[in-house]
Amino acid sequence: MPPAPSSRSRPTSRAPTAPRPRTPTPTARRTPSPSRNPSRGSPPRRHPPSRPPSPRSVVAHRSRAGTRSCSAAARATEAVRLVRLNVHPLKSAAIRPVEAAHVLARGLADDRSWMLVGPDSRLVSAREVPALMRVVADTPTTDPTVSSALRLRAAGHADLDVSLPEGREMPVHLFSLDLPATPAGPGADAWLRDVLGVDVRLVWCHDPTRRRLQPGFSSPGDHTAFADSFPVTVASLASLRRLHDWMLERAMEGGEEPPEPLPIERFRANLVVDGDEPFAEDHWGEIRVGEVRFRLAKPVGRCVMATLDPATLRTAKEPTRTLARHRLVDGKTLFAAHLVPLTEGRIRVGDEVTAG
């Protein structure tokens, strides 16, 4: 028996028909995105939000998974390193970059050991008096030529050397905290009033062990001096570059002029690192800088200080506006991370930074 014809064979009893003319398939046109504007060129590449963790989730993550190493991608390309190191002897005054610093349990030696208070004994910072950012305060830690406990400098004024106070302590108020401090004396107060034009007193943190840290993010023995929250802060240049990309995207969407890149100094971090992925610091458990170990406490909620330009003493919308779009958690805009020292020792610019 001959094989049955396949389903593709034409019956031989039917005359062949003329082929139908092929109808051209319409080509789909790409509708330009509303955000593209030919006169401005292509918009910058969009980056997805980094999904910052809530401060509480950082603690939960650490308890569940222990520590987490730096990203494999970063380790495969280059080492993460400490690229800048900053000390702030007088809270809210000019940043003092150093090549090396000694890490103590309370933070970097001499960091935020002094602050200003008003007649009500409450903190006076650059939030209230922006000109404070132009006052230069040095200790032997930040300037080896200084022989006093603190040297104050300001344009148009003679330098003032301040001795270590030995008077009676006084209560001062740092946000919601009541802390003991030692006043520097009338000479320093008069110099600062002349420079800043406001009635202030200079005080010294003589016993940092009496300043405990925020419960839930610290251990019972953790302490610091006059830092806002925790002993040490770390910021990442990779995260700053991502933030600038987001700022460019927002400016293009609104038809605004491209913003200038923000300097990392806006965030007043003690440690500045580079070489990891953007916002990898959100997920660190512990890190080692050189031979000194730190524990991540929580991400930093930014205040108005990040919007204050030290050159002009004016505030701007950025970076708060863009951080609020991409890094808003529990009503706080997050950038950088708080650290608590686990060991003491000396660190220097160029040290390798490892996590885990």
C-alpha positions as CSV (number, residue, x, y, z in Angstrom):
1,M,0.0,0.0,0.0
2,P,1.5,3.4,-0.9
3,P,2.1,5.7,2.0
4,A,-0.6,8.2,2.9
5,P,0.1,11.8,1.7
6,S,1.4,14.1,4.4
7,S,-0.8,16.9,5.6
8,R,1.4,19.3,3.7
9,S,0.8,17.6,0.3
10,R,-1.7,19.2,-2.1
11,P,-4.4,16.8,-3.5
12,T,-3.5,15.9,-7.1
13,S,-7.1,16.2,-8.2
14,R,-7.2,20.0,-7.4
15,A,-5.8,22.5,-9.9
16,P,-3.0,24.7,-8.4
17,T,-4.2,28.1,-7.4
18,A,-2.3,31.3,-8.0
19,P,-0.3,32.5,-5.0
20,R,-1.8,35.2,-2.9
21,P,0.0,38.5,-2.9
22,R,1.9,39.0,0.4
23,T,0.7,41.9,2.4
24,P,3.6,43.8,3.9
25,T,3.7,43.7,7.7
26,P,3.5,47.2,9.2
27,T,6.7,48.2,11.1
28,A,6.1,49.2,14.7
29,R,7.2,52.7,15.5
30,R,8.9,53.4,18.8
31,T,7.2,56.2,20.6
32,P,9.8,58.4,22.2
33,S,9.7,58.5,26.0
34,P,8.3,61.7,27.4
35,S,11.5,62.2,29.4
36,R,13.6,62.3,26.2
37,N,14.2,65.7,24.8
38,P,16.3,65.8,21.6
39,S,17.5,69.3,22.3
40,R,19.0,68.1,25.6
41,G,20.4,64.8,24.4
42,S,19.7,61.4,25.9
43,P,18.9,61.5,29.6
44,P,21.4,59.8,31.9
45,R,20.9,56.1,32.6
46,R,18.4,55.4,35.3
47,H,19.4,53.6,38.4
48,P,16.9,51.7,40.4
49,P,16.4,52.7,44.0
50,S,18.8,51.0,46.4
51,R,16.1,49.9,48.7
52,P,17.7,51.1,51.9
53,P,17.0,49.0,55.0
54,S,15.3,50.5,58.0
55,P,17.6,51.0,61.0
56,R,15.8,48.2,62.9
57,S,16.3,45.8,60.0
58,V,20.0,46.3,60.1
59,V,20.0,45.0,63.7
60,A,17.7,42.1,62.8
61,H,19.9,41.3,59.8
62,R,23.0,41.2,61.9
63,S,21.4,38.9,64.5
64,R,20.1,36.5,61.8
65,A,23.1,36.3,59.5
66,G,26.0,37.6,61.5
67,T,28.4,39.6,59.3
68,R,28.4,40.1,55.6
69,S,31.5,40.6,53.5
70,C,32.0,43.3,50.9
71,S,30.4,42.5,47.5
72,A,32.1,39.8,45.4
73,A,32.1,42.2,42.4
74,A,34.2,44.7,44.3
75,R,36.6,42.2,45.7
76,A,37.1,40.8,42.2
77,T,38.1,44.2,40.8
78,E,39.9,46.2,43.4
79,A,40.3,46.4,47.2
80,V,38.0,48.7,49.2
81,R,40.2,51.3,50.8
82,L,40.1,54.2,53.3
83,V,40.6,57.2,51.1
84,R,40.0,60.1,53.5
85,L,40.1,60.5,57.3
86,N,38.5,63.4,59.1
87,V,38.5,64.6,62.7
88,H,36.2,67.4,64.1
89,P,37.6,68.6,67.4
90,L,34.9,71.3,67.8
91,K,31.4,70.1,66.9
92,S,30.1,71.8,63.7
93,A,33.4,73.7,63.1
94,A,35.6,73.2,60.0
95,I,36.5,69.6,59.1
96,R,40.1,68.7,59.8
97,P,41.5,66.1,57.4
98,V,44.3,63.9,58.8
99,E,46.5,61.1,57.3
100,A,46.2,58.9,60.4
101,A,44.2,58.8,63.6
102,H,44.0,56.8,66.8
103,V,40.7,54.9,67.3
104,L,39.4,54.7,70.9
105,A,36.3,53.1,72.3
106,R,34.5,56.5,72.1
107,G,35.6,57.2,68.5
108,L,38.6,59.0,66.9
109,A,40.9,60.7,69.3
110,D,39.7,64.3,69.9
111,D,36.7,64.0,67.6
112,R,33.8,66.2,68.8
113,S,35.4,66.6,72.2
114,W,34.3,70.2,72.4
115,M,31.1,72.0,71.6
116,L,29.3,75.3,72.0
117,V,26.2,75.9,74.1
118,G,23.9,78.9,74.4
119,P,22.7,80.7,77.6
120,D,20.3,77.9,78.1
121,S,23.1,75.3,78.1
122,R,21.8,73.7,74.9
123,L,23.9,72.8,71.9
124,V,24.7,75.6,69.4
125,S,25.7,74.1,66.1
126,A,26.0,75.2,62.4
127,R,22.3,74.5,62.1
128,E,21.7,77.7,64.1
129,V,25.0,79.5,63.4
130,P,26.3,78.6,59.9
131,A,29.4,80.8,60.4
132,L,30.7,78.2,62.9
133,M,31.7,76.1,59.9
134,R,34.4,78.7,59.2
135,V,36.0,78.4,62.6
136,V,39.1,76.2,62.5
137,A,39.7,74.2,65.7
138,D,42.9,72.1,66.0
139,T,44.4,69.8,68.7
140,P,47.8,68.1,68.7
141,T,46.0,65.3,66.9
142,T,45.1,67.3,63.9
143,D,48.0,69.7,64.0
144,P,51.3,68.6,65.6
145,T,52.4,72.3,66.0
146,V,49.6,72.9,68.5
147,S,50.9,72.7,72.1
148,S,47.6,73.6,73.9
149,A,44.5,71.5,74.3
150,L,42.7,73.4,71.6
151,R,43.7,76.2,69.1
152,L,40.9,78.3,67.6
153,R,41.4,80.3,64.4
154,A,39.1,82.5,62.3
155,A,39.8,85.0,59.5
156,G,40.4,88.5,60.8
157,H,41.0,87.4,64.4
158,A,44.0,86.4,66.4
159,D,44.5,82.7,67.1
160,L,43.4,81.6,70.6
161,D,45.0,78.8,72.5
162,V,42.7,77.1,75.0
163,S,44.1,75.1,78.0
164,L,42.4,71.9,79.2
165,P,39.6,73.1,81.5
166,E,39.9,72.1,85.2
167,G,36.8,73.9,86.6
168,R,33.6,72.5,87.9
169,E,31.4,70.6,85.5
170,M,28.1,72.0,84.3
171,P,25.1,70.2,82.8
172,V,24.6,70.7,79.1
173,H,21.9,69.5,76.7
174,L,22.7,67.7,73.5
175,F,19.3,67.2,71.8
176,S,17.3,65.2,74.3
177,L,20.4,64.2,76.4
178,D,21.6,65.8,79.6
179,L,25.4,65.5,79.8
180,P,28.1,66.7,82.1
181,A,30.8,69.0,80.6
182,T,33.5,71.4,81.7
183,P,33.4,75.0,80.7
184,A,36.6,76.4,79.0
185,G,36.3,79.8,80.6
186,P,35.4,83.4,79.9
187,G,38.4,84.0,77.6
188,A,37.3,81.4,75.0
189,D,33.7,82.5,75.4
190,A,34.5,86.1,74.6
191,W,36.6,85.1,71.5
192,L,33.8,83.0,70.1
193,R,31.2,85.7,70.8
194,D,33.3,88.2,68.9
195,V,33.8,85.8,65.9
196,L,30.2,84.5,65.7
197,G,28.2,87.4,67.0
198,V,26.1,85.3,69.3
199,D,26.3,84.5,73.0
200,V,27.9,81.1,73.4
201,R,30.0,79.1,75.8
202,L,32.8,76.6,74.9
203,V,32.6,73.3,76.8
204,W,34.7,70.1,76.9
205,C,33.6,66.5,77.3
206,H,35.8,65.5,80.2
207,D,34.2,62.0,80.7
208,P,32.9,60.4,77.5
209,T,32.0,57.2,79.4
210,R,29.0,59.0,80.9
211,R,27.5,59.5,77.4
212,R,25.7,56.2,76.5
213,L,24.5,55.4,73.0
214,Q,21.0,54.8,71.7
215,P,19.5,51.6,73.1
216,G,18.7,48.9,70.6
217,F,21.7,49.8,68.4
218,S,24.5,49.5,70.9
219,S,25.9,47.5,73.8
220,P,25.8,48.6,77.4
221,G,29.4,49.7,77.5
222,D,29.4,51.7,74.3
223,H,29.9,55.5,74.7
224,T,31.1,58.6,72.9
225,A,31.6,62.4,73.4
226,F,29.6,65.1,71.6
227,A,28.8,63.2,68.4
228,D,25.1,63.4,67.4
229,S,24.5,59.6,67.9
230,F,27.4,57.2,67.5
231,P,31.2,57.4,67.8
232,V,32.2,57.1,64.1
233,T,30.5,57.7,60.7
234,V,31.6,56.2,57.4
235,A,30.6,57.4,53.9
236,S,31.3,55.9,50.5
237,L,32.4,57.7,47.3
238,A,30.6,55.0,45.3
239,S,27.4,55.9,47.0
240,L,28.1,59.6,46.4
241,R,28.5,58.9,42.7
242,R,25.2,57.1,42.6
243,L,23.5,60.0,44.4
244,H,24.9,62.4,41.8
245,D,23.5,60.2,39.0
246,W,20.1,60.4,40.7
247,M,20.4,64.2,41.0
248,L,21.2,64.5,37.3
249,E,18.1,62.4,36.4
250,R,15.9,64.6,38.5
251,A,17.3,67.7,37.0
252,M,16.7,66.4,33.5
253,E,13.1,65.5,34.3
254,G,12.4,69.0,35.6
255,G,14.3,70.8,32.8
256,E,16.8,72.2,35.4
257,E,20.5,72.9,35.0
258,P,22.7,69.9,35.8
259,P,23.8,70.1,39.4
260,E,27.4,70.3,40.4
261,P,28.7,67.1,42.2
262,L,28.5,67.4,45.9
263,P,31.7,67.1,47.9
264,I,31.8,64.2,50.3
265,E,32.6,66.7,53.0
266,R,28.9,67.7,53.0
267,F,28.2,64.6,55.0
268,R,31.0,65.2,57.7
269,A,32.0,61.6,57.9
270,N,35.1,60.4,59.8
271,L,35.9,57.7,57.4
272,V,35.5,57.9,53.6
273,V,35.9,54.7,51.6
274,D,36.0,53.8,47.9
275,G,36.0,50.6,45.8
276,D,32.8,48.9,46.8
277,E,29.4,49.0,45.2
278,P,27.0,51.9,45.9
279,F,25.4,51.6,49.3
280,A,27.1,48.4,50.2
281,E,27.6,50.0,53.6
282,D,23.9,49.4,54.3
283,H,24.5,45.7,54.8
284,W,27.8,45.6,56.5
285,G,27.9,43.7,59.8
286,E,31.4,44.3,60.9
287,I,34.3,46.0,59.0
288,R,38.0,46.0,59.5
289,V,40.0,49.1,58.6
290,G,43.7,48.2,58.8
291,E,43.8,46.3,62.1
292,V,40.9,48.0,63.8
293,R,37.4,46.5,63.8
294,F,34.1,48.3,63.8
295,R,30.5,47.2,64.1
296,L,27.7,48.8,62.0
297,A,25.1,50.4,64.2
298,K,22.6,51.8,61.6
299,P,22.4,54.0,58.6
300,V,22.7,57.8,59.1
301,G,19.5,59.9,58.9
302,R,20.6,63.2,57.3
303,C,19.8,66.6,58.8
304,V,19.9,70.1,57.3
305,M,23.7,70.1,57.7
306,A,24.1,68.1,54.5
307,T,22.3,71.0,52.6
308,L,24.6,73.7,54.0
309,D,27.4,74.9,51.7
310,P,30.5,75.8,53.8
311,A,31.7,78.2,51.0
312,T,28.5,80.3,50.9
313,L,26.9,79.3,54.2
314,R,23.6,78.9,52.3
315,T,21.3,75.9,52.3
316,A,19.9,74.2,49.2
317,K,17.3,71.6,48.3
318,E,19.9,69.0,47.5
319,P,20.8,66.4,48.5
320,T,17.7,66.1,50.7
321,R,15.3,66.3,47.8
322,T,16.9,63.5,45.8
323,L,17.6,61.3,48.9
324,A,13.9,61.6,49.8
325,R,13.0,60.0,46.5
326,H,15.4,57.1,46.7
327,R,16.5,56.7,50.3
328,L,13.6,57.6,52.5
329,V,12.9,55.2,55.4
330,D,10.7,55.9,58.4
331,G,10.7,59.6,57.5
332,K,14.5,59.9,57.4
333,T,16.7,60.4,54.4
334,L,19.6,57.9,54.7
335,F,23.2,58.4,53.6
336,A,26.4,56.9,55.2
337,A,26.5,54.7,58.2
338,H,27.2,54.9,62.0
339,L,29.9,52.7,63.4
340,V,30.9,51.6,66.9
341,P,34.6,50.6,67.5
342,L,35.1,47.0,68.6
343,T,38.9,47.4,69.0
344,E,41.3,50.3,69.5
345,G,44.3,51.1,67.3
346,R,45.7,53.4,64.6
347,I,44.3,53.7,61.1
348,R,45.6,55.7,58.2
349,V,44.6,56.7,54.7
350,G,45.2,53.9,52.3
351,D,44.3,51.1,54.7
352,E,42.3,48.2,53.2
353,V,38.7,47.9,54.3
354,T,37.2,44.4,54.6
355,A,33.8,43.4,55.8
356,G,33.0,40.3,57.7
